[in-house]
């Protein structure tokens, strides 16, 4: 009986801490927006990027982060040097100089990455419900650092920030709740 109880406790603990983000393609996210408008969070990564892997392991696997993103955003993971063909805003984006021999080394930049002005990895891009760019957040973010952006954009509080002083005050007064 004790073994069964121990196994049950371990199963619940592992499943509660291992929540995954529901990643979709940009096309799927836009289709989902038609049914239920939400903002989009896009993770632009590369295969060779150490901080990108750290963002996946330490931040996107955090249960508070993954739960919040799954509830309030459509999440897109995009290889910024990959070979996917993407349709976005009536345009087709590809990576015409992609070299399959460099799949796990530096490769050419995908046209969608250039469209969003992504030039560092990782970069998280936030889009509004109309596919408009809100902002980019460059570099590795801890769960608490990402939390401020997730909540700022989800609540639309960013629309009330008139200048850099307002933004600085918002960030200074923000009290993180994610573990």
For each residue, the residues with C-beta under 8 A, 3 or more apart:
1: 4 5
2: 5 6
3: 6 7
4: 1 7 8
5: 1 2 8 9
6: 2 3 9 10
7: 3 4 10 11
8: 4 5 11 12
9: 5 6 12 13
10: 6 7 13 14
11: 7 8 14 15
12: 8 9 15 16
13: 9 10 16 17
14: 10 11 17 18
15: 11 12 18 19
16: 12 13 19 63
17: 13 14 63
18: 14 15 61 63
19: 15 16 63 66 67 70
20: 61 66
21: 60 65 66 69 70 75
22: 70 75
23: 75 76 77
24: 28 29 32 74 75 76
25: 28 29 76 84 86
26: 29 30 40 42 76 78 86 88 112
27: 30 31 86 87 88
28: 24 25 31 32 74
29: 24 25 26 32 33 40 74 75 76
30: 26 27 33 34 40 88 131
31: 27 28 34 35
32: 24 28 29 35 36 38 74
33: 29 30 36 37 38 40 74 129 131
34: 30 31
35: 31 32
36: 32 33
37: 33 129
38: 32 33 72 73 74 129
39: 72 73 74 126 127 128 129 134 153 154
40: 26 29 30 33 73 74 75 76 126 127 131
41: 69 73 74 75 76 124 125 126 127 150
42: 26 75 76 77 78 116 124 125 126 127
43: 52 55 60 75 76 77 78 122 124
44: 78 80 113 116 118 121 122 123 124 125
45: 49 52 55 56 77 78 79 80 121 122
46: 49 52 79 80 81 106 107 121
47: 79 81 103 104 105
48: 104 105 106
49: 45 46 52 53 121 122
50: 53 54
51: 54 55 121 122 139 140
52: 43 45 46 49 55 56 121 122
53: 49 50 56 57
54: 50 51 57 58 59 140
55: 43 45 51 52 58 59 60 122 140 141
56: 45 52 53 59 60 61
57: 53 54 60 61
58: 54 55 61 62 142 143
59: 54 55 56 62 65 140 141 142 143 146
60: 21 43 55 56 57 65 66 69
61: 18 20 56 57 58 65 66
62: 58 59 65 66 143 178 179
63: 16 17 18 19 66 67 179
64: 67 68 143 147 177 178 179
65: 21 59 60 61 62 68 69 143 146 147 150 178
66: 19 20 21 60 61 62 63 69 70
67: 19 63 64 70 71
68: 64 65 71 72 73 147 150 151 154 178
69: 21 41 60 65 66 72 73 75 150
70: 19 21 22 66 67 73 75
71: 67 68
72: 38 39 68 69 150 154
73: 38 39 40 41 68 69 70 150 154
74: 24 28 29 32 33 38 39 40 41
75: 21 22 23 24 29 40 41 42 43 69 70
76: 23 24 25 26 29 40 41 42 43
77: 23 42 43 45
78: 26 42 43 44 45 82 84 86 110 112 113
79: 45 46 47 82 84 110
80: 44 45 46 109 110 112 113 118 121 123
81: 46 47 95 98 106 107 108 109 110 113
82: 78 79 95 98 107 110
83: 94 95 98 100 110
84: 25 78 79 94 95 110
85: 92 93 94
86: 25 26 27 78 92 93 94 110 112
87: 27 90 91 92 93
88: 26 27 30 91 93 112 115 131
89: 131
90: 87
91: 87 88 115
92: 85 86 87
93: 85 86 87 88 110 111 112 115
94: 83 84 85 86 98 110 111
95: 81 82 83 84 98 107 108 109 110 111
96: 108 111
97: 108
98: 81 82 83 94 95 107 108 110
99: 102 107 108
100: 83 103
101:
102: 99 105 106 107
103: 47 100 107
104: 47 48
105: 47 48 102
106: 46 48 81 102
107: 46 81 82 95 98 99 102 103
108: 81 95 96 97 98 99
109: 80 81 95 113 114 118
110: 78 79 80 81 82 83 84 86 93 94 95 98 113 114
111: 93 94 95 96 114 115
112: 26 78 80 86 88 93 115 116
113: 44 78 80 81 109 110 116 118 119
114: 109 110 111 117 118
115: 88 91 93 111 112
116: 42 44 112 113 123 125 133 136
117: 114 136
118: 44 80 109 113 114 121 123 125 136
119: 113 123
120: 123 138 139
121: 44 45 46 49 51 52 80 118
122: 43 44 45 49 51 52 55 138 139 140
123: 44 80 116 118 119 120 136 137 138 139
124: 41 42 43 44 136 137 138 141 146 149
125: 41 42 44 116 118 133 135 136 137
126: 39 40 41 42 133 134 135 136 137 149 153
127: 39 40 41 42 131 132 133 134
128: 39 131 132 133 134
129: 33 37 38 39
130:
131: 30 33 40 88 89 127 128
132: 127 128
133: 116 125 126 127 128 136
134: 39 126 127 128 153 158
135: 125 126 149 153 158
136: 116 117 118 123 124 125 126 133
137: 123 124 125 126 141 146 149
138: 120 122 123 124
139: 51 120 122 123
140: 51 54 55 59 122
141: 55 59 124 137 145 146 149
142: 58 59 145 146
143: 58 59 62 64 65 146 147 178 179
144: 147 148 176 178
145: 141 142 148 149
146: 59 65 124 137 141 142 143 149 150
147: 64 65 68 143 144 150 151 176 177 178
148: 144 145 151 152 171 174 176
149: 124 126 135 137 141 145 146 152 153
150: 41 65 68 69 72 73 146 147 153 154
151: 68 147 148 154 155 157 174
152: 148 149 155 157 158 170 174
153: 39 126 134 135 149 150 156 158
154: 39 68 72 73 150 151
155: 151 152
156: 153 159 160
157: 151 152 160 161 170
158: 134 135 152 153 161
159: 156
160: 156 157 166
161: 157 158 166 167 170
162: 166
163: 166 167
164: 167 168
165: 168 169
166: 160 161 162 163 169 170
167: 161 163 164 170 171
168: 164 165 171 172
169: 165 166 172 173
170: 152 157 161 166 167 173 174
171: 148 167 168 174
172: 168 169
173: 169 170
174: 148 151 152 170 171
175:
176: 144 147 148
177: 64 147
178: 62 64 65 68 143 144 147
179: 62 63 64 143
